[in-house]
Amino acid sequence: MPSASTATILFDGVCNLCNGFVQFVIEHDAAGRFRFASLQSGVGQELLRSHGLLPQQEPDSVVLLEGGRAYTHSAAALGVLRGLGGLWGVVGTVGQLFPRFLRDAVYRLVARNRYRWFGRQEACWLPTPELKARFL
């Protein structure tokens, strides 16, 4: 059973940028604090509904579920960085000093172009057997 400090990251499972972000988090999350689910999965769609978010056919944001709340767009990305702690936590905290409308504008620009700039996969990335327990 996950600890109270566990958080869940919902991500676009076919997006190369999003999959790279998940790999980055796994590498830097030594405590194993974060769990993961693809936004396209049944689990991901149900978690969105349970947090009052509409199911997403074409995901446009990483979603961070933490402490009973759902964070989207730049708030989600910066929240994940803060959750990693250390230097990444500082980057996440400093990032929050910028007004949200500016952070989200940049986030949406990248999100709109992520497939063109970073590519996409035909199917969701599958975790290794060692990482499978962290995926919902």
N, C-alpha and C positions, 0 to 999 in steps of 0.2 A: 504494500500500500504506500502511495507517495506521501512524502512529508508535507506539512503545511506550507513549506516554502517552495513547493514545486510549482512551476508555471508551464503553460503549454503554448507552443508556437504553431499557428496554422499558416501554411505556406502554399504557394502555387506549385504543385508537384511536377509540372512539365516545364517550368521556367528555369533556365540554366542559372540566371542570377540568383533566384530564390534557393535553388539547390546548393549553390556555392555559399550562400548565407548560412544555410543549415549546416553545411560542412564546417564552416568557420566557427559557428556556435559550438558544435560538438568538440572541435579541437581545443577551444578555450574554456569549456565548461567542465573543469576537472571534478567538481562536486556532483555533476550529473543532475543539476537543478532543473533543466529544461527537458520537456517531453515534446514530441512533434506529431503533427497530423497534416496530411495534405488537405487543402481546402476542397479538392474534388472528391475526397473520400466520403463515404456515408458517415463516418465518425466526425469528420470535419464539418460537414453540413449540419449534423445534429448539434454539435457544439455551438455553431453560429446561431442556430434557432434558439438554443437554451440561453443564450446571452442577448437575445433580442435583436440579433442581426439577421437580415434576410439571407437565405442561401445564395451563394454566388455561383453563377454559371461561368462567368469569365472573371476570375479573381483579379482584383486591382490593388490589393493590399495584403501585406503580412498582418496577421492578427495575433496579439499577445493576450492570453487569458491568464490573469493573475489576481489573486485576492478577490475573486468573485466579480471582477470587472473585465471588460474587453477593451483593448487599446488597438487603434488602427493607424495606418499611415506612419508618419514620422514618430508619433508617440509610441507605437509598437516597436519600431526599430531602435529608438533611443532607450526604451525600457529594457529591451534585451541586452543592449550594451551595458547599461547600469547593472543589470543582473549578473553579468559576467565578472564584475568587480575589477579591481586593479586599474591599470591604465585605461582599459575599455570602459570601465565605470565612470572614469573622469571624462572621457570623450562623450559618453551619453549624457552626463550632467551638464557639461559645457554646451552641448548641442541644444539643450532645452532653454538656454538663455536667448536663443533666437525666437522671434515671434512665430507662433504656430502656423499662421497663414503663409509665411514665407517658407518654413520647413516643409509644409504640406504641398506647396506649389512645386518645389524642387522634387519632392517624393513623387508627385503625380506625373511630372515630366518624365522621370526615369521609368515609372510604372507603365506609362503609355507606350514607351519605346523599348521596353526590356526585351521583347522577342526579337526585334530588329537588331538591337545592339548586341545582345548576348546569346540569342538563339533559344530554341525550345526543343524539348524531347517529345517523342511520340507517345511515351508512357511515363508514368511516375517513377522516380528513382526508388529503388528497393534497398533498404538498409542491410548491412552485413548481419550475420547471426548474432555477433557480439552487441550490436546496437539495436537489435529488434525490440528489446524490452523498453526502449525509450520512445518507440513509435506506437501510436494508438491505432 
